[in-house]
Amino acid sequence: MHIDPLRQGLALLAAACLGLGAGLLYDLLRPPRWRLRAAAAFALDAIYCLLLGAALFLFAMSFGEGRLGIGALAAAWTGFLVYHRTLSSLLLPLFSKVFQYLDGTREKLKNYLIKIQFFAKKYFKN
């Protein structure tokens, strides 16, 4: 049985990138989770877990020849922790501000649509 070190190195690098992506997705979902009710936050957590599980499955099928090794899991976990300890503190405030802006825009749009509905009912009676 021949073991290709280049292929193993690429697989570990891909696993680390998968961990970085998992951390980025986690940070993208944090601001909505803080502002939503418990049931909606649970739904976001479930979606995150399903997406991460699917990504790990696809990784195992493409790089791990049908199985996910301890080294790949360790590399993915290391990528997640590296993101969490370095980039998260820089990007999370940005994501929070963007979500706050989008939430404010949604509220303004909601109020605008309520005004349109009120005027439509007032001027277009049967």
A tleap script that builds the chain and sets N, CA, C and O, in Angstrom:
source leaprc.protein.ff14SB
mol = sequence {
  NMET HIE ILE ASP PRO LEU ARG GLN GLY LEU
  ALA LEU LEU ALA ALA ALA CYS LEU GLY LEU
  GLY ALA GLY LEU LEU TYR ASP LEU LEU ARG
  PRO PRO ARG TRP ARG LEU ARG ALA ALA ALA
  ALA PHE ALA LEU ASP ALA ILE TYR CYS LEU
  LEU LEU GLY ALA ALA LEU PHE LEU PHE ALA
  MET SER PHE GLY GLU GLY ARG LEU GLY ILE
  GLY ALA LEU ALA ALA ALA TRP THR GLY PHE
  LEU VAL TYR HIE ARG THR LEU SER SER LEU
  LEU LEU PRO LEU PHE SER LYS VAL PHE GLN
  TYR LEU ASP GLY THR ARG GLU LYS LEU LYS
  ASN TYR LEU ILE LYS ILE GLN PHE PHE ALA
  LYS LYS TYR PHE LYS CASN
}
set mol.1.N position { 0.845 -1.176 0.000 }
set mol.1.CA position { 0.000 0.000 0.000 }
set mol.1.C position { 0.894 1.244 0.000 }
set mol.1.O position { 1.761 1.392 0.861 }
set mol.2.N position { 0.680 2.110 -0.945 }
set mol.2.CA position { 1.480 3.314 -1.099 }
set mol.2.C position { 0.745 4.508 -0.502 }
set mol.2.O position { -0.427 4.737 -0.800 }
set mol.3.N position { 1.436 5.262 0.338 }
set mol.3.CA position { 0.861 6.453 0.955 }
set mol.3.C position { 1.508 7.671 0.303 }
set mol.3.O position { 2.729 7.822 0.315 }
set mol.4.N position { 0.684 8.522 -0.256 }
set mol.4.CA position { 1.172 9.720 -0.937 }
set mol.4.C position { 1.184 10.890 0.050 }
set mol.4.O position { 0.114 11.357 0.441 }
set mol.5.N position { 2.355 11.378 0.465 }
set mol.5.CA position { 2.414 12.468 1.437 }
set mol.5.C position { 1.819 13.776 0.908 }
set mol.5.O position { 1.250 14.552 1.676 }
set mol.6.N position { 1.947 14.021 -0.381 }
set mol.6.CA position { 1.378 15.243 -0.947 }
set mol.6.C position { -0.147 15.229 -0.833 }
set mol.6.O position { -0.760 16.235 -0.475 }
set mol.7.N position { -0.744 14.090 -1.136 }
set mol.7.CA position { -2.210 13.967 -1.021 }
set mol.7.C position { -2.661 14.117 0.430 }
set mol.7.O position { -3.680 14.751 0.705 }
set mol.8.N position { -1.909 13.540 1.347 }
set mol.8.CA position { -2.258 13.682 2.767 }
set mol.8.C position { -2.118 15.137 3.224 }
set mol.8.O position { -2.953 15.636 3.977 }
set mol.9.N position { -1.070 15.808 2.771 }
set mol.9.CA position { -0.893 17.211 3.131 }
set mol.9.C position { -2.001 18.093 2.586 }
set mol.9.O position { -2.482 18.994 3.273 }
set mol.10.N position { -2.406 17.830 1.344 }
set mol.10.CA position { -3.514 18.586 0.761 }
set mol.10.C position { -4.822 18.308 1.497 }
set mol.10.O position { -5.638 19.211 1.681 }
set mol.11.N position { -5.017 17.070 1.913 }
set mol.11.CA position { -6.227 16.725 2.659 }
set mol.11.C position { -6.246 17.439 4.006 }
set mol.11.O position { -7.294 17.924 4.433 }
set mol.12.N position { -5.105 17.509 4.676 }
set mol.12.CA position { -5.054 18.217 5.960 }
set mol.12.C position { -5.249 19.721 5.773 }
set mol.12.O position { -5.896 20.371 6.594 }
set mol.13.N position { -4.694 20.270 4.703 }
set mol.13.CA position { -4.900 21.687 4.406 }
set mol.13.C position { -6.375 21.972 4.096 }
set mol.13.O position { -6.926 22.982 4.534 }
set mol.14.N position { -6.998 21.074 3.340 }
set mol.14.CA position { -8.425 21.239 3.036 }
set mol.14.C position { -9.258 21.122 4.310 }
set mol.14.O position { -10.246 21.839 4.473 }
set mol.15.N position { -8.866 20.225 5.211 }
set mol.15.CA position { -9.596 20.095 6.478 }
set mol.15.C position { -9.446 21.352 7.325 }
set mol.15.O position { -10.406 21.790 7.960 }
set mol.16.N position { -8.256 21.932 7.339 }
set mol.16.CA position { -8.056 23.180 8.081 }
set mol.16.C position { -8.895 24.309 7.474 }
set mol.16.O position { -9.466 25.118 8.205 }
set mol.17.N position { -8.970 24.364 6.159 }
set mol.17.CA position { -9.819 25.367 5.488 }
set mol.17.C position { -11.293 25.123 5.792 }
set mol.17.O position { -12.065 26.071 5.931 }
set mol.18.N position { -11.680 23.868 5.894 }
set mol.18.CA position { -13.052 23.537 6.284 }
set mol.18.C position { -13.341 24.053 7.689 }
set mol.18.O position { -14.427 24.569 7.953 }
set mol.19.N position { -12.372 23.915 8.589 }
set mol.19.CA position { -12.529 24.449 9.941 }
set mol.19.C position { -12.632 25.964 9.958 }
set mol.19.O position { -13.429 26.528 10.706 }
set mol.20.N position { -11.825 26.623 9.132 }
set mol.20.CA position { -11.920 28.085 9.020 }
set mol.20.C position { -13.296 28.504 8.498 }
set mol.20.O position { -13.896 29.460 8.990 }
set mol.21.N position { -13.780 27.775 7.496 }
set mol.21.CA position { -15.111 28.073 6.961 }
set mol.21.C position { -16.212 27.827 7.979 }
set mol.21.O position { -17.193 28.569 8.031 }
set mol.22.N position { -16.051 26.788 8.785 }
set mol.22.CA position { -17.036 26.508 9.836 }
set mol.22.C position { -17.056 27.629 10.864 }
set mol.22.O position { -18.122 28.015 11.344 }
set mol.23.N position { -15.883 28.154 11.204 }
set mol.23.CA position { -15.816 29.280 12.130 }
set mol.23.C position { -16.439 30.534 11.552 }
set mol.23.O position { -17.130 31.269 12.257 }
set mol.24.N position { -16.200 30.785 10.273 }
set mol.24.CA position { -16.794 31.946 9.614 }
set mol.24.C position { -18.312 31.843 9.585 }
set mol.24.O position { -19.011 32.818 9.864 }
set mol.25.N position { -18.818 30.671 9.251 }
set mol.25.CA position { -20.271 30.470 9.246 }
set mol.25.C position { -20.851 30.635 10.646 }
set mol.25.O position { -21.934 31.197 10.811 }
set mol.26.N position { -20.133 30.148 11.651 }
set mol.26.CA position { -20.576 30.293 13.036 }
set mol.26.C position { -20.689 31.768 13.408 }
set mol.26.O position { -21.664 32.181 14.036 }
set mol.27.N position { -19.690 32.560 13.020 }
set mol.27.CA position { -19.734 33.990 13.322 }
set mol.27.C position { -20.818 34.712 12.529 }
set mol.27.O position { -21.404 35.675 13.025 }
set mol.28.N position { -21.094 34.267 11.311 }
set mol.28.CA position { -22.170 34.885 10.532 }
set mol.28.C position { -23.534 34.634 11.161 }
set mol.28.O position { -24.435 35.464 11.041 }
set mol.29.N position { -23.691 33.502 11.826 }
set mol.29.CA position { -24.974 33.173 12.436 }
set mol.29.C position { -25.108 33.679 13.872 }
set mol.29.O position { -26.198 33.622 14.441 }
set mol.30.N position { -24.032 34.169 14.460 }
set mol.30.CA position { -24.112 34.640 15.840 }
set mol.30.C position { -25.007 35.867 16.040 }
set mol.30.O position { -25.857 35.836 16.929 }
set mol.31.N position { -24.862 36.945 15.262 }
set mol.31.CA position { -25.727 38.114 15.500 }
set mol.31.C position { -27.226 37.812 15.373 }
set mol.31.O position { -27.995 38.284 16.210 }
set mol.32.N position { -27.679 37.047 14.366 }
set mol.32.CA position { -29.117 36.737 14.356 }
set mol.32.C position { -29.545 35.893 15.551 }
set mol.32.O position { -30.660 36.045 16.051 }
set mol.33.N position { -28.671 35.007 16.007 }
set mol.33.CA position { -29.023 34.173 17.159 }
set mol.33.C position { -29.204 35.017 18.411 }
set mol.33.O position { -30.053 34.701 19.244 }
set mol.34.N position { -28.424 36.088 18.562 }
set mol.34.CA position { -28.541 36.943 19.735 }
set mol.34.C position { -29.860 37.697 19.764 }
set mol.34.O position { -30.361 38.017 20.842 }
set mol.35.N position { -30.431 37.985 18.605 }
set mol.35.CA position { -31.627 38.821 18.547 }
set mol.35.C position { -32.918 38.031 18.377 }
set mol.35.O position { -34.002 38.610 18.456 }
set mol.36.N position { -32.831 36.754 18.150 }
set mol.36.CA position { -34.028 35.957 17.893 }
set mol.36.C position { -34.489 35.219 19.139 }
set mol.36.O position { -33.761 35.107 20.125 }
set mol.37.N position { -35.714 34.719 19.068 }
set mol.37.CA position { -36.249 33.915 20.157 }
set mol.37.C position { -35.531 32.579 20.215 }
set mol.37.O position { -34.768 32.221 19.317 }
set mol.38.N position { -35.792 31.850 21.291 }
set mol.38.CA position { -35.076 30.586 21.517 }
set mol.38.C position { -35.358 29.566 20.413 }
set mol.38.O position { -34.449 28.852 19.989 }
set mol.39.N position { -36.594 29.491 19.947 }
set mol.39.CA position { -36.934 28.504 18.914 }
set mol.39.C position { -36.226 28.819 17.600 }
set mol.39.O position { -35.739 27.913 16.924 }
set mol.40.N position { -36.166 30.095 17.237 }
set mol.40.CA position { -35.483 30.476 16.004 }
set mol.40.C position { -33.972 30.280 16.139 }
set mol.40.O position { -33.312 29.869 15.184 }
set mol.41.N position { -33.428 30.572 17.313 }
set mol.41.CA position { -32.002 30.350 17.536 }
set mol.41.C position { -31.680 28.860 17.466 }
set mol.41.O position { -30.636 28.465 16.948 }
set mol.42.N position { -32.582 28.041 17.989 }
set mol.42.CA position { -32.400 26.593 17.895 }
set mol.42.C position { -32.421 26.146 16.439 }
set mol.42.O position { -31.648 25.272 16.048 }
set mol.43.N position { -33.293 26.736 15.640 }
set mol.43.CA position { -33.367 26.389 14.223 }
set mol.43.C position { -32.067 26.770 13.508 }
set mol.43.O position { -31.577 26.013 12.670 }
set mol.44.N position { -31.510 27.936 13.837 }
set mol.44.CA position { -30.229 28.332 13.236 }
set mol.44.C position { -29.111 27.383 13.665 }
set mol.44.O position { -28.244 27.042 12.859 }
set mol.45.N position { -29.126 26.959 14.925 }
set mol.45.CA position { -28.123 25.990 15.381 }
set mol.45.C position { -28.268 24.664 14.647 }
set mol.45.O position { -27.273 24.036 14.286 }
set mol.46.N position { -29.496 24.244 14.430 }
set mol.46.CA position { -29.730 22.989 13.711 }
set mol.46.C position { -29.262 23.095 12.269 }
set mol.46.O position { -28.666 22.157 11.739 }
set mol.47.N position { -29.526 24.228 11.628 }
set mol.47.CA position { -29.066 24.437 10.255 }
set mol.47.C position { -27.543 24.425 10.200 }
set mol.47.O position { -26.957 23.842 9.288 }
set mol.48.N position { -26.902 25.068 11.175 }
set mol.48.CA position { -25.437 25.078 11.223 }
set mol.48.C position { -24.895 23.646 11.364 }
set mol.48.O position { -23.965 23.258 10.658 }
set mol.49.N position { -25.472 22.884 12.261 }
set mol.49.CA position { -25.003 21.508 12.462 }
set mol.49.C position { -25.222 20.658 11.216 }
set mol.49.O position { -24.363 19.851 10.860 }
set mol.50.N position { -26.358 20.828 10.554 }
set mol.50.CA position { -26.606 20.067 9.329 }
set mol.50.C position { -25.626 20.443 8.216 }
set mol.50.O position { -25.116 19.572 7.512 }
set mol.51.N position { -25.369 21.733 8.062 }
set mol.51.CA position { -24.419 22.171 7.033 }
set mol.51.C position { -23.006 21.672 7.328 }
set mol.51.O position { -22.296 21.233 6.424 }
set mol.52.N position { -22.605 21.741 8.588 }
set mol.52.CA position { -21.276 21.268 8.946 }
set mol.52.C position { -21.167 19.753 8.784 }
set mol.52.O position { -20.144 19.248 8.322 }
set mol.53.N position { -22.211 19.036 9.160 }
set mol.53.CA position { -22.213 17.587 8.964 }
set mol.53.C position { -22.133 17.215 7.492 }
set mol.53.O position { -21.411 16.291 7.118 }
set mol.54.N position { -22.875 17.935 6.659 }
set mol.54.CA position { -22.826 17.672 5.213 }
set mol.54.C position { -21.442 17.988 4.655 }
set mol.54.O position { -20.929 17.254 3.811 }
set mol.55.N position { -20.837 19.080 5.126 }
set mol.55.CA position { -19.497 19.435 4.651 }
set mol.55.C position { -18.472 18.375 5.065 }
set mol.55.O position { -17.596 18.019 4.277 }
set mol.56.N position { -18.578 17.876 6.288 }
set mol.56.CA position { -17.662 16.815 6.728 }
set mol.56.C position { -17.887 15.528 5.948 }
set mol.56.O position { -16.933 14.822 5.619 }
set mol.57.N position { -19.138 15.225 5.655 }
set mol.57.CA position { -19.437 14.034 4.857 }
set mol.57.C position { -18.833 14.157 3.466 }
set mol.57.O position { -18.192 13.226 2.979 }
set mol.58.N position { -19.039 15.312 2.823 }
set mol.58.CA position { -18.478 15.519 1.489 }
set mol.58.C position { -16.949 15.511 1.517 }
set mol.58.O position { -16.306 15.024 0.587 }
set mol.59.N position { -16.381 16.049 2.580 }
set mol.59.CA position { -14.931 16.003 2.722 }
set mol.59.C position { -14.452 14.558 2.829 }
set mol.59.O position { -13.474 14.179 2.185 }
set mol.60.N position { -15.129 13.761 3.631 }
set mol.60.CA position { -14.730 12.357 3.794 }
set mol.60.C position { -14.873 11.592 2.485 }
set mol.60.O position { -14.050 10.726 2.185 }
set mol.61.N position { -15.892 11.893 1.709 }
set mol.61.CA position { -16.087 11.188 0.441 }
set mol.61.C position { -15.055 11.599 -0.604 }
set mol.61.O position { -14.677 10.791 -1.453 }
set mol.62.N position { -14.600 12.844 -0.550 }
set mol.62.CA position { -13.673 13.290 -1.592 }
set mol.62.C position { -12.210 13.088 -1.206 }
set mol.62.O position { -11.405 12.695 -2.051 }
set mol.63.N position { -11.850 13.345 0.046 }
set mol.63.CA position { -10.454 13.248 0.446 }
set mol.63.C position { -10.141 12.002 1.268 }
set mol.63.O position { -9.036 11.466 1.190 }
set mol.64.N position { -11.106 11.542 2.049 }
set mol.64.CA position { -10.828 10.464 2.985 }
set mol.64.C position { -11.154 9.087 2.480 }
set mol.64.O position { -11.106 8.125 3.246 }
set mol.65.N position { -11.487 8.959 1.209 }
set mol.65.CA position { -11.835 7.682 0.598 }
set mol.65.C position { -12.953 6.973 1.369 }
set mol.65.O position { -12.912 5.760 1.576 }
set mol.66.N position { -13.925 7.738 1.779 }
set mol.66.CA position { -15.105 7.167 2.413 }
set mol.66.C position { -15.082 7.177 3.924 }
set mol.66.O position { -16.062 6.769 4.548 }
set mol.67.N position { -14.007 7.624 4.531 }
set mol.67.CA position { -13.969 7.694 5.992 }
set mol.67.C position { -13.264 8.979 6.406 }
set mol.67.O position { -12.445 9.529 5.669 }
set mol.68.N position { -13.599 9.431 7.584 }
set mol.68.CA position { -13.021 10.660 8.112 }
set mol.68.C position { -12.013 10.270 9.190 }
set mol.68.O position { -12.393 9.714 10.221 }
set mol.69.N position { -10.752 10.553 8.962 }
set mol.69.CA position { -9.707 10.163 9.897 }
set mol.69.C position { -9.549 11.145 11.047 }
set mol.69.O position { -10.051 12.269 11.008 }
set mol.70.N position { -8.843 10.692 12.063 }
set mol.70.CA position { -8.585 11.521 13.231 }
set mol.70.C position { -7.748 12.752 12.846 }
set mol.70.O position { -7.968 13.844 13.369 }
set mol.71.N position { -6.811 12.572 11.952 }
set mol.71.CA position { -5.977 13.700 11.527 }
set mol.71.C position { -6.787 14.784 10.838 }
set mol.71.O position { -6.561 15.973 11.065 }
set mol.72.N position { -7.730 14.376 9.997 }
set mol.72.CA position { -8.575 15.355 9.305 }
set mol.72.C position { -9.480 16.067 10.308 }
set mol.72.O position { -9.674 17.279 10.210 }
set mol.73.N position { -10.027 15.340 11.260 }
set mol.73.CA position { -10.861 15.977 12.283 }
set mol.73.C position { -10.036 16.950 13.125 }
set mol.73.O position { -10.496 18.044 13.452 }
set mol.74.N position { -8.824 16.545 13.469 }
set mol.74.CA position { -7.957 17.423 14.256 }
set mol.74.C position { -7.588 18.674 13.460 }
set mol.74.O position { -7.530 19.768 14.021 }
set mol.75.N position { -7.339 18.524 12.164 }
set mol.75.CA position { -7.006 19.687 11.333 }
set mol.75.C position { -8.210 20.623 11.205 }
set mol.75.O position { -8.059 21.844 11.258 }
set mol.76.N position { -9.397 20.052 11.037 }
set mol.76.CA position { -10.599 20.882 10.949 }
set mol.76.C position { -10.849 21.613 12.270 }
set mol.76.O position { -11.200 22.793 12.273 }
set mol.77.N position { -10.671 20.919 13.374 }
set mol.77.CA position { -10.863 21.539 14.694 }
set mol.77.C position { -9.813 22.633 14.908 }
set mol.77.O position { -10.125 23.694 15.450 }
set mol.78.N position { -8.579 22.381 14.487 }
set mol.78.CA position { -7.521 23.376 14.607 }
set mol.78.C position { -7.843 24.606 13.760 }
set mol.78.O position { -7.632 25.734 14.203 }
set mol.79.N position { -8.351 24.397 12.547 }
set mol.79.CA position { -8.753 25.523 11.710 }
set mol.79.C position { -9.855 26.343 12.346 }
set mol.79.O position { -9.836 27.572 12.293 }
set mol.80.N position { -10.821 25.657 12.951 }
set mol.80.CA position { -11.911 26.352 13.645 }
set mol.80.C position { -11.357 27.176 14.811 }
set mol.80.O position { -11.729 28.337 14.983 }
set mol.81.N position { -10.475 26.581 15.604 }
set mol.81.CA position { -9.919 27.290 16.762 }
set mol.81.C position { -9.023 28.447 16.341 }
set mol.81.O position { -9.027 29.498 16.983 }
set mol.82.N position { -8.263 28.269 15.282 }
set mol.82.CA position { -7.427 29.363 14.793 }
set mol.82.C position { -8.305 30.531 14.365 }
set mol.82.O position { -8.007 31.681 14.685 }
set mol.83.N position { -9.383 30.246 13.645 }
set mol.83.CA position { -10.304 31.317 13.256 }
set mol.83.C position { -10.906 31.975 14.498 }
set mol.83.O position { -10.961 33.200 14.602 }
set mol.84.N position { -11.355 31.142 15.432 }
set mol.84.CA position { -12.042 31.661 16.613 }
set mol.84.C position { -11.123 32.534 17.466 }
set mol.84.O position { -11.570 33.528 18.037 }
set mol.85.N position { -9.844 32.169 17.556 }
set mol.85.CA position { -8.908 32.909 18.399 }
set mol.85.C position { -8.269 34.113 17.696 }
set mol.85.O position { -7.753 35.007 18.367 }
set mol.86.N position { -8.294 34.151 16.374 }
set mol.86.CA position { -7.621 35.250 15.677 }
set mol.86.C position { -8.605 36.143 14.922 }
set mol.86.O position { -8.742 37.321 15.253 }
set mol.87.N position { -9.279 35.614 13.934 }
set mol.87.CA position { -10.112 36.435 13.050 }
set mol.87.C position { -11.486 36.764 13.624 }
set mol.87.O position { -12.097 37.760 13.236 }
set mol.88.N position { -11.969 35.951 14.526 }
set mol.88.CA position { -13.324 36.163 15.045 }
set mol.88.C position { -13.454 37.504 15.752 }
set mol.88.O position { -14.457 38.198 15.586 }
set mol.89.N position { -12.458 37.869 16.532 }
set mol.89.CA position { -12.544 39.145 17.258 }
set mol.89.C position { -12.512 40.341 16.305 }
set mol.89.O position { -12.973 41.425 16.661 }
set mol.90.N position { -11.977 40.156 15.110 }
set mol.90.CA position { -11.961 41.235 14.130 }
set mol.90.C position { -13.239 41.282 13.298 }
set mol.90.O position { -13.747 42.360 12.993 }
set mol.91.N position { -13.756 40.109 12.930 }
set mol.91.CA position { -14.889 40.057 12.005 }
set mol.91.C position { -16.255 40.090 12.691 }
set mol.91.O position { -17.224 40.566 12.099 }
set mol.92.N position { -16.351 39.601 13.910 }
set mol.92.CA position { -17.655 39.551 14.572 }
set mol.92.C position { -18.284 40.930 14.764 }
set mol.92.O position { -19.483 41.069 14.526 }
set mol.93.N position { -17.537 41.961 15.183 }
set mol.93.CA position { -18.171 43.294 15.257 }
set mol.93.C position { -18.675 43.786 13.902 }
set mol.93.O position { -19.717 44.436 13.824 }
set mol.94.N position { -17.939 43.477 12.839 }
set mol.94.CA position { -18.384 43.862 11.497 }
set mol.94.C position { -19.681 43.141 11.137 }
set mol.94.O position { -20.619 43.763 10.639 }
set mol.95.N position { -19.737 41.830 11.385 }
set mol.95.CA position { -20.953 41.076 11.094 }
set mol.95.C position { -22.127 41.580 11.932 }
set mol.95.O position { -23.260 41.637 11.453 }
set mol.96.N position { -21.855 41.942 13.175 }
set mol.96.CA position { -22.913 42.453 14.046 }
set mol.96.C position { -23.459 43.778 13.528 }
set mol.96.O position { -24.670 44.000 13.538 }
set mol.97.N position { -22.568 44.660 13.076 }
set mol.97.CA position { -23.022 45.950 12.529 }
set mol.97.C position { -23.808 45.766 11.236 }
set mol.97.O position { -24.814 46.441 11.018 }
set mol.98.N position { -23.358 44.866 10.389 }
set mol.98.CA position { -24.078 44.595 9.140 }
set mol.98.C position { -25.460 44.043 9.447 }
set mol.98.O position { -26.443 44.464 8.836 }
set mol.99.N position { -25.552 43.102 10.390 }
set mol.99.CA position { -26.858 42.554 10.730 }
set mol.99.C position { -27.746 43.610 11.375 }
set mol.99.O position { -28.951 43.643 11.127 }
set mol.100.N position { -27.161 44.473 12.201 }
set mol.100.CA position { -27.934 45.546 12.817 }
set mol.100.C position { -28.470 46.494 11.739 }
set mol.100.O position { -29.619 46.928 11.819 }
set mol.101.N position { -27.657 46.817 10.742 }
set mol.101.CA position { -28.106 47.665 9.639 }
set mol.101.C position { -29.228 46.986 8.851 }
set mol.101.O position { -30.232 47.618 8.523 }
set mol.102.N position { -29.054 45.699 8.552 }
set mol.102.CA position { -30.090 44.973 7.815 }
set mol.102.C position { -31.376 44.877 8.624 }
set mol.102.O position { -32.469 44.960 8.064 }
set mol.103.N position { -31.252 44.704 9.931 }
set mol.103.CA position { -32.436 44.635 10.785 }
set mol.103.C position { -33.153 45.985 10.812 }
set mol.103.O position { -34.383 46.033 10.784 }
set mol.104.N position { -32.397 47.077 10.865 }
set mol.104.CA position { -33.009 48.407 10.820 }
set mol.104.C position { -33.666 48.678 9.482 }
set mol.104.O position { -34.737 49.284 9.423 }
set mol.105.N position { -33.035 48.234 8.410 }
set mol.105.CA position { -33.621 48.388 7.081 }
set mol.105.C position { -34.905 47.585 6.961 }
set mol.105.O position { -35.876 48.038 6.355 }
set mol.106.N position { -34.907 46.389 7.541 }
set mol.106.CA position { -36.118 45.567 7.523 }
set mol.106.C position { -37.253 46.255 8.276 }
set mol.106.O position { -38.398 46.223 7.826 }
set mol.107.N position { -36.953 46.873 9.412 }
set mol.107.CA position { -37.981 47.589 10.180 }
set mol.107.C position { -38.525 48.783 9.394 }
set mol.107.O position { -39.733 49.023 9.383 }
set mol.108.N position { -37.631 49.535 8.735 }
set mol.108.CA position { -38.081 50.679 7.929 }
set mol.108.C position { -38.960 50.210 6.776 }
set mol.108.O position { -39.987 50.825 6.486 }
set mol.109.N position { -38.565 49.134 6.126 }
set mol.109.CA position { -39.360 48.586 5.024 }
set mol.109.C position { -40.718 48.103 5.517 }
set mol.109.O position { -41.730 48.296 4.844 }
set mol.110.N position { -40.740 47.481 6.681 }
set mol.110.CA position { -42.001 47.008 7.263 }
set mol.110.C position { -42.934 48.191 7.533 }
set mol.110.O position { -44.118 48.132 7.201 }
set mol.111.N position { -42.412 49.258 8.132 }
set mol.111.CA position { -43.236 50.441 8.405 }
set mol.111.C position { -43.723 51.090 7.111 }
set mol.111.O position { -44.861 51.554 7.037 }
set mol.112.N position { -42.867 51.123 6.094 }
set mol.112.CA position { -43.247 51.686 4.806 }
set mol.112.C position { -44.365 50.868 4.170 }
set mol.112.O position { -45.308 51.435 3.617 }
set mol.113.N position { -44.271 49.556 4.242 }
set mol.113.CA position { -45.312 48.698 3.671 }
set mol.113.C position { -46.634 48.824 4.434 }
set mol.113.O position { -47.707 48.730 3.838 }
set mol.114.N position { -46.556 49.036 5.738 }
set mol.114.CA position { -47.778 49.259 6.520 }
set mol.114.C position { -48.440 50.561 6.093 }
set mol.114.O position { -49.665 50.614 5.991 }
set mol.115.N position { -47.664 51.615 5.841 }
set mol.115.CA position { -48.218 52.888 5.374 }
set mol.115.C position { -48.860 52.725 3.996 }
set mol.115.O position { -49.939 53.262 3.746 }
set mol.116.N position { -48.201 51.988 3.108 }
set mol.116.CA position { -48.776 51.739 1.783 }
set mol.116.C position { -50.084 50.980 1.903 }
set mol.116.O position { -51.049 51.290 1.204 }
set mol.117.N position { -50.125 49.999 2.773 }
set mol.117.CA position { -51.354 49.225 2.968 }
set mol.117.C position { -52.473 50.113 3.512 }
set mol.117.O position { -53.621 49.987 3.088 }
set mol.118.N position { -52.148 51.011 4.449 }
set mol.118.CA position { -53.148 51.915 5.009 }
set mol.118.C position { -53.715 52.838 3.930 }
set mol.118.O position { -54.931 53.005 3.835 }
set mol.119.N position { -52.835 53.443 3.111 }
set mol.119.CA position { -53.318 54.339 2.067 }
set mol.119.C position { -54.073 53.586 0.984 }
set mol.119.O position { -55.035 54.119 0.432 }
set mol.120.N position { -53.671 52.375 0.665 }
set mol.120.CA position { -54.381 51.575 -0.333 }
set mol.120.C position { -55.795 51.263 0.154 }
set mol.120.O position { -56.746 51.339 -0.624 }
set mol.121.N position { -55.941 50.916 1.424 }
set mol.121.CA position { -57.267 50.632 1.961 }
set mol.121.C position { -58.112 51.889 1.980 }
set mol.121.O position { -59.322 51.831 1.760 }
set mol.122.N position { -57.473 53.045 2.245 }
set mol.122.CA position { -58.198 54.295 2.352 }
set mol.122.C position { -58.692 54.780 0.981 }
set mol.122.O position { -59.820 55.263 0.878 }
set mol.123.N position { -57.880 54.662 -0.058 }
set mol.123.CA position { -58.226 55.232 -1.347 }
set mol.123.C position { -58.842 54.242 -2.339 }
set mol.123.O position { -59.483 54.663 -3.302 }
set mol.124.N position { -58.664 52.958 -2.123 }
set mol.124.CA position { -59.215 51.983 -3.050 }
set mol.124.C position { -60.291 51.130 -2.407 }
set mol.124.O position { -60.159 49.913 -2.274 }
set mol.125.N position { -61.355 51.804 -2.013 }
set mol.125.CA position { -62.489 51.087 -1.423 }
set mol.125.C position { -63.378 50.573 -2.530 }
set mol.125.O position { -63.361 51.083 -3.651 }
set mol.126.N position { -64.171 49.533 -2.197 }
set mol.126.CA position { -65.113 48.978 -3.175 }
set mol.126.C position { -66.241 49.922 -3.454 }
set mol.126.O position { -67.123 49.611 -4.254 }
savepdb mol mol.pdb
quit
